[in-house]
Amino acid sequence: MKALVYGGPGVKTWTDVPDPRIIRSTDAIVRVDTTTICGTDLHILKGDVPAVEPGRILGHEGVGTVVAVGESVESIAVGQRVLISCIKSCGHCANCKNGLYSHCLGDEGRSGIGWVFGHLIDGTQAEFVRVPYADNSLYPLPDAVTDAEAVMLSDILPTGFEIGVQYGQVAPGDVVAVIGAGPVGLACIATAGLYGAGTIVAVDIDDNRLEQAKTFGASHTVHSGRPEWRDEVLAVTDGAGVDVAIEAVGIPETFTMATEIVRPGGHLANVGVHGKPVPLHVENLWIQNISISMGLVNTNTTPMLLKLVAQHKIPAERLATHRFDFDHVEDAYDTFSRAAETHALKVLISH
């Protein structure tokens, strides 16, 4: 089969590799019908995730058709159309029983690490993929949900909702600022209303993404390239600061920005993947009684979000802005990596 193989920082190749095979009785083999590229994949290519070794097939998002299952798989059948979750779940360990799938203790990839695809085991940017713990890591899809909608549920929608909205403890009527209106930031914006956010402020340096943010539910937009950006955010709150500041970029500057706009007693939810140390000015923040959260998505909300997507309550398909076939995966990466020029949100790669 063909797959996108990581060759070290800055190196990737669409090349022939052996077909995956069932290794354990709980595995399934899925033909990947649609996959996409995540900002984390770009971090990997920059060398920000040293656990990813050369030779690894990239990708952790996908929709496909089951072509084989191990003898212990009970709820997934050959021929089913499925969503591939970015997080493994053995379903039996203490963490999985508590919904903390991101720290599944199953030994696939590494015990205690839920994100394994394209990280610790071969991923989904390939024609076929082996999925461990298939009963818990795959979700059958209703016909009403398109591939373009479903693939957003592999990672960005549950990430935005769980790590941004839930960890940020968004409550009815809150003023929420989302710094970074890329795909994950837009997922935060699109799901903040599920917990009753009253006002949602999108903050970004890209005018196109700010316009996109309005279509996903942002009530206000602020261009962060302006010197007065902070004053503009605070003006929405009568100077008090936002109840919840969500950082959805993953660079030190945007994390610091989030600390500058959150009100006393408020919440800062870090969603972005950081490749560098971030200064934390505790000498200034301690007196503000703020809570700071961060984490890896658990995907325990995926079934609920899937229902809402099927009911068209979340505009998931609108995140897909560019489409490519598998033979043009490298063109897809080029387009996604130049999002400011191409206006790309999520790029779909399909058969």
N, C-alpha and C positions, 0 to 999 in steps of 0.2 A: 504494500500500500504506500501511498504518499503521505508525508507528514512534515510539519515545520519543526526542524531540529535546532536546538540551541547549541552554538559552537563556542560559547564564551562571550564576554562583554562585547557588544557591537556586532556579533556574528550570528546569523540565522540562515537556514537553508531549507528550501522545499525539496525534499528528496525521497528516495525509496528507502523504506525500512521494513522489517518483518511485520507481518500481521500480528496483532495481539491474540493471545490465547487464554483460555480459562486456566487459572492457576489454582484457585481455591473453589470449593463447592458453592460458596456464597457469591461468586463473581457473575457478571453478565458481560457479554460483548455487544456493543452498540455501534451501528453504522451511523456516523455523524452526518446528519442532513444539513444542519445549520450550526455554525459557531460564530464567535465574535472575538474582539480584542479588548482587553482591559488595560487600564492605566498601569496596573501591576505588571503586566507583560512588558511594558516599556521600562519600568523600574528594573526588571530582571535583565533586560538587554543592556541597561546602563551598568550592570554589575552591582546593583543595590541589594540583591538577594543572593548572597554567596552560597546558600544551601542548594541552589539550582546548579547542577553539574553539567558540563558539556556533554552532549549526547541526549539530553532530556527533550522529549517532545513537549512543546509549549501548549498553553491554553487550559482554561478551567471552566469554560462556559459552553453549553451545547444543548441541542435538541436532536434526537435521532430515533432510530428504529432498532429494537432489540433483535439480534440475529442468533444469539446463543445464550443459554443460562446454565449455571452450575446446578448440580443435583439437589442442593439444599435451598435454592431460591424458590419461594412459595408465592409471592404476590406479583411477580413480574413474569410475563410470558413472551415467548418469541413472537414477533410481529407487532408488539405494542409500540406505539409512539410515546416517547418519554422525554421528560426534562431531566437533564443531568445536573445535579446540584454540585456547586463548587466545593462543598464540604462533605467529607466522608462521615458516615455514622454507622457504627457497628450495631447500635441499638440495645446493647446489653451492658455496657460499662456504667459505672456510677455517674460519669459526666453526661453520657447520652441520656440516661434515665432522668437527669435533671434538665434536659434540653440544652446542655452546653456542648453541642456537637463540635464546636470549634476546637475542643480539647478532648475529642474522642480518644479513649485509651486503647482502641484496637491497634494492633501492631502493623497495619498496612501503612507503608511510608515511614511513619515514626509514631510510636505511642505518645499520645498527648497533643498531637498536631492534627487538626481536622482538615486543613487545606493541604491536600496532597497532589491533586491534578496539576501538571505543568510545574510542579514544585519538587515533590519527592518521588512521584511516579509519573509515568507518561500521561500527557494531557489530551485535550480535545481538539487541537488544531491539526486534525488528522482525519483520514477517511474512516477509521475505526478506532474505538477506544475500549480498553478493559475497565469496567466499573466494579470496584470492590464493594461488598456489603450492599448488593443490588436492591434488596428489599427495602432498605432505608435510605439509599442514596439516589434512587430514581423515583420519579413521580409520573404516573400515567397521565397523559394529556387529553382533555376533552377536544372533540373536533372543533368546537367554537373558538378555541385559542390557536392563533396562527403561530408559526415558527418564530416570526419576528417578535411577537409578544412574549412567547414562552422563554426565549433565550435571555430576556431581560430579568427573568426570575432565577436564573442560575446564580447570579451574584449581585448585580447592582441594586435591584429593587429591595431584596431583603437586607443588603448592607445599609442602604440609605435609611430604611425604616428602623432596623434594629439598633444599629450603632449611632445613627443620628437622632432619630425621633424617640425611640424607646430609651436608650441610654441617656439622652438629653432630657428625659422626663418632661417632654412637651405636654402641657395641660391646656384645657379649654380656655380660649381667650388670650393665650400667650403671644408675645411678640417674638418671632423666631428669625434670626439672621443666618443665612447660609452663605458662607464665604467659599466661592468656587462654584460656578454654574456649569460645570462639566457634567458628564453622565451621572456620576454618583450624587453630585450636588442637586441635580434635577430630580433624581430619585428621592432625595430628602424632601425637596419642595413638593413633589407629587404626593407624598405620603404623610406630610406633617398635618394635613387636614384631617386625617383619620383619628387623630387625638385632639382635634378641636383648635388647632392654632388659629388665632384671630387675625394676625398680621404676619406676613412672610416677606422678608427683605432679602433679595438676591444681591450679592456683592461679587463683582467680577471686573476684570480689566478688559474683557472682550465684549464689545457692543452687541455682536450677534448673539452671544450666549445670554446676555441680559434680555434680549428680545425673546429668545426661546424660553427663558425662565417665566415670563409672563404667561405663556401658553400652558405651563405646567402648574400654575397656581400662585406665583409670586404676586403680591399686591404692590410692592415697591421694588425698584431697582436702584443700585448705587454703583457708579463706576469708580473702582478702587484706585484708578490712576490719578484721580484728582486729589489735590492736597486736602480738600475739605471733606473727603469721603467719610471720615469718622463723625464729623458734625452732622452730615446728612443722615447717617444711620441713627444717631442719638436724637435727631429732630423728630423721628417717627415715634420716639418713646418719651417725648417731652423732657429729654435730657437724662432720663433715669437709667438708660441702658436696656439691652434686650434681655428677655427672660432666658432665652436659650441661644447660644452662639454655636453654630455647627461649622467646623473646619473640614472642608472637603477637597483640599488641594494636595497637602502633604509636603509643604516646604516651611522652613522656620518662620519666614515673614508672615505667612497667612495664619499660622498658629498664634503668633504674637498679636496680630490684628484681632483675632477672636478674644484674646484676653483684654483688649482695650475697649470692647463694646458691651461686655456682659455686665449686667447690673449686680449690685450686692445681693447675695443670696441666690444668684442665678446659676445656670449650668453651662458648661463648655463641653461639647461633645466632639472629640477628634475622630474623624472618619478617614482622613487622608492617610496614605501609606508614606511614611517618612524614611528617606534614605540617608539623612544626616541628623546629628544631634540637634535638639531644639532647646534654646535657652528658656528656662522657666523662672521668672522673676518673683520668687516666693516672697522676697523682701517687700514687694508691693502688693502681692495678691492675698497674703495671709489675712489681711484685715478686711477683705471683702466677702468672706464667707461663701466663696463660690465652690462648686463641685466640678471636677474635671474627670471626664470618662473617656475611654478609648477601648478598642477591641477588634477582634476578628469576628466576622459574621457567623452566627450559629445556624442560620437558615431554618430555625424552628418555626418561623412565621410563614414559610413558603406555601403550605397548604391554604392558609387564609388569604394570602396575597394572590394565589392562583385563582381562587374563587372570585376575588374582586376584579382581576383582569378579565376573567371570563364574562363578568357582568358589565364590563366596560366602565368600571368605576375608577380605574387608573389608566392613563393614556400611554401604556407601555410601548405600543408600536411606533409612537411618535419619536421615540428615542433613536430609531433606526433611520439614519440619513443617507447612507451609502451602501451599495450592494456589489459584491464580487463573487466570482466562482472560485472553486478551490485552486485552479491553476493560476490565479492571480492573487494569492495570499500576500505575496511581498508587496504588491501594489496597494493592497488594503492596509498593510502596516505603514507604508509611506503616507497614505492619505490620513490615517489616524494620527500619526506622529506630527503632522502639520495641521492640526485642527484649527489653529488660528487663521490659516490661509484657506483651508478647504471647507471650513464650517462643519466639520464632522462631529457628530456626537458618538453614536455607535455604528460601526461598520459591520454589515452582515456578510458572512462567507458561507455560501451554500452550493450544493450540487446543482 
